[in-house]
Amino acid sequence: MTALCSWLWLWSQMAAVVSHICRLNVFFLFVDMARGQQKIQSQQKNAKKQAEQKKKQGHDQKAAAKAALIYTCTVCRTQMPDPKTFKQHFESKHPKTPLPPELADVQA
């Protein structure tokens, strides 16, 4: 009879432990789901904030000006925005140097 009682007692203790573990797993499952939702919301909020900051920052004039300088003088490496300015520069700064072929047909 004592062996049966000890088995019943052990069985009830194991059932309590299993029940407790199951409750903990369910709790952590809900915590992970809530954190996942918070993470998504946080990422969306951060993306919106970054877009607003970028919009406030505006246009970078230095970068735009540098991108517009596409012609480079072969003699002094000065950059110019258009072929007309390039030809004027070449004629005034380098009069003894022959004109490059790309500037031959440009109207100054």
LODO-450231 format. One record per residue: residue in three letters; x, y, z of N, C-alpha, C in turn. Coordinates in pm, whole numbers, plus 50000, padded with zeros to 5 digits. Example, Ala and Ser with C-alpha at 12.3 -4.5 7.8 and 13.67 -1.06 7.14 Angstrom:
<milums>
ALA513194943150780512304955050780513204967050780;SER512854977550708513674989450714512905000350787;
</milums>
This chain:
<milums>
MET500824988150000500005000050000500865012550000;THR501975012450072502835024250074503465026749938;ALA503765016149865504335017949732503335024749641;LEU502075020949652501015027149572500855041649610;CYS500895044949737500775058849782501945067149733;SER503135061449739504285069149693504225071349542;TRP503715061449469503555063349324502505073949294;LEU501415073749367500375083849346500895097849380;TRP501635098549490502195111549528503165116549422;LEU504055107649373505015111349269504285115449141;TRP503255108249105502465111448985501825125248998;SER501285128649112500645141649131501685152849125;GLN502875150249178503935160349173504395162649028;MET504535151948952504925153248812503865160648732;ALA502605157748760501515164448690501535179348722;ALA501835183048846501895197148884503045204248812;VAL504185197448804505345203348736505055205148588;VAL504485195048523504145195948381503135207148358;SER502155208248444501145218748432501805232548443;HIS502715233848539503405246548559504255250048436;ILE504955240248381505795242548262504925246748145;CYS503785240348128502875243948018502405258348033;ARG502065262348155501635276248176502755286048144;LEU503985282648183505115291348153505335292448002;ASN505235281347931505415281647785504375290547719;VAL503145289647763502085297947707502365312547739;PHE502825315447860503135329247899504235334847809;PHE505325327047792506415331947709506015333047563;LEU505135324547518504635325447382503915338747361;PHE503075342847455502365355547443503315367347457;VAL504325366247541505305376947557506055378947425;ASP506485367947362507195368847234506305375047127;MET505035371247125504135376847024503955391847047;ALA503805395947171503635410147200504905417647163;ARG506055412247193507325418947160507495419847009;GLY507075409546938507145409846792506305421146735;GLN505115422846790504235433646745504845447146780;GLN505415448246900506065460746940507245463646848;LYS507975453446810509125455146723508685460546586;ILE507635455046532507115459646403506655474046413;GLN505925477246520505455490946538506625500546555;SER507635496346628508815504646648509555506946517;GLN509655496746434510315498146305509545507646214;GLN508215506746215507395515746133507535530146182;LYS507525531946312507655545346370509025551246335;ASN510065542946344511405547446312511545551046164;ALA510945543146076510995545945932510295559245901;LYS509175561545966508445574145947509275585945996;LYS509915584246111510755594846168511945597746076;GLN512575587346022513705589045931513275596545804;ALA512095593145751511595599745630511335614545657;GLU510765617645772510505631645806511815639345822;GLN512805633045884514115639545901514775642145767;LYS514665632545677515265634145545514565645245468;LYS513255646145485512485656545419512875670345472;LYS513085671445603513475684145665514865688445621;GLN515735678545598517105681345562517185688845430;GLY516295685845340516235693045214517265688645113;HIS517505697545019518365694944905519805698844937;ASP520725690144907522135692944930522705700244809;GLN522935713144823523355721344710524785718244667;LYS525645715144761527025712044724527105699444638;ALA526375689344676526385676844600525795678944461;ALA524725686744452524105689444322525045697444233;ALA525735707244290526665715244212527845706844163;LYS528325698044248529445689544210529035679744100;ALA527815674844106527335665644003527155672643869;ALA526885685743873526675693243750527975696243677;LEU529105695443745530395698243683530895685843610;ILE530555685143480530865672843406532025674343309;TYR532405686743274533535688843184534775692443264;THR535895685943233537145688343304538215692743205;CYS538875703743239539945708943156541115699143160;THR541635695843042542735686043035544055691943080;VAL544155705243082545405711743119545485714043270;CYS544455720743326544515724443468543545716743558;ARG542775707743502541825699343575540695707143643;THR540415719043593539275726743644537995720843585;GLN536945720343664535685714543618534705725543581;MET533965723243472532965732643423531635725543398;PRO530515733143407529205726743393528765724443249;ASP529235732643154528765731143015529895733842916;PRO529725729542791530805731042693531115745742657;LYS530105754442663530335768642631531305774842733;THR531075772442859531955777442964533335771142952;PHE533355758442917534615751342901535455757742790;LYS534805761042678535525767142566536035781042606;GLN535205788842673535635802242717536835801142812;HIS536775791742902537875789442996539145785842918;PHE539005776542826540175771742752540815782942671;GLU539985791242606540515802142524541185813042609;SER540655815742729541215826342812542405821442897;LYS542365809442949543415804643039544545797242968;HIS544245791142855545245783142784545265786942634;PRO545585799542602545505803842462546535797142371;LYS547675793042422548725787042340548495772142315;THR547665766042396547375751642383546295749642277;PRO546465739842189545425737342088544115732842154;LEU543015737042090541675734042142541405718942133;PRO540835713042236540475698842227539415696642119;PRO539355684842058538405682441948536935683641991;GLU536615680842116535215681842160534745696242169;LEU535675705942169535295720142178535355727242042;ALA535745720341938535915726641808534605732341752;ASP533505725241766532245729741709531325737041808;VAL531785740141927530975746842030530995761942004;GLN529815768142008529685782841992529915789542127;ALA530865798842133531145805642259530345818542272;
</milums>
